Amino acid sequence: MNISPFALVAFCGCVTVASVISVITLALKEGDSKTVTAPAQEPPTIIVNTGNINYASGKPPAGPNPCDGKKVELENIQCVTDAINNVLPQAGANVTKGYKGDMEVDVEPVKTPYWQNSMCPVNVHWHLGAEHYSLGEYDETGTGPKFATVGLDRKLAISNVRGGFQCKYYDEKDNKFIRPFVWEHCVGMEVGETYEVHWPHSAAGACGTLDQYQTPFYDGVFCRDGILVDTSAQIGVQAQVFTIVNDEEYYYPDLIRGMIVDGEKGSDIAMYTGSTTGTSRNNEVCSQYSPITWQVDRKCHLISASSFDKMCADMKAQRDDMSDDLYAHGSRELVDDAYVADNQANRYLRKD
């Protein structure tokens, strides 16, 4: 009887090289008379994991942050004098198709995708309700889980955060708008509520590195010195408005990367030059971070709560600490026509 040496090895991962050689040698010496089995040995210890890592939000190795503290400090100014005299258009504006602001400006917004203009996203954050206004999509007639919009100024009672406009999807009789979701990464979020997501982009960002995403976003925008010479052409923000539902049919896994462009999402974009937003500004106090380009999706969309929570997990996994952006920020009141640029343009996805 001929015995193949390989047939003598039942599980090579548990047997040492020396024991294999021993078995083969003995088998060959004995010929066809008998098979000699080497002494059994302990299987090797296999280390599957070297640490207790949460892979949903584990961070890369620590390192120096070249963007830390790079924010250029510009104090807020008076709208009626400084913003007008210095031609500093503001945001968020009315983005309804056909609307045009009253402020005459001599710059144009970026009208092509930001990646085609050497810009990358440097942050993601969101606001309670919509800071922009799109008639019939997110406006003063929208509703949500805790209250209806009252005029143009609403506040979330439990946190006193100013909320913006709401979408029209909410239906308290539909389970996907009221079914609770267990949030693991985002803070203070609610199913059924409307949020406006912002992705600031910059040509001076640490694009393609571990330091690309920064909080505050200003650090990311101004990260690299000597790059920014035309802010309206080199700094831009994508904005997209969502109502959150507890339904996995509306799941998108990469919300941190930028505006969703898929089907109706990202297909009807308003573009104009404006400023940074937030509740430290209104129609009396304006932002000096202007002009920058805004590209705003005019439509409201449904998105799953899990999409947001995945985004928050991704934010936790960035090298920089983004914990100050894991919750909704307050919304600036709608900017008065006098402070809105007259250069609103449109972009539509081609549908072949």
Disulfide bonds with the S-S distance in Angstrom:
Cys67-Cys223 2.11
Cys79-Cys286 1.97
Cys120-Cys207 2.09
Cys167-Cys300 1.97
Cys186-Cys312 1.99
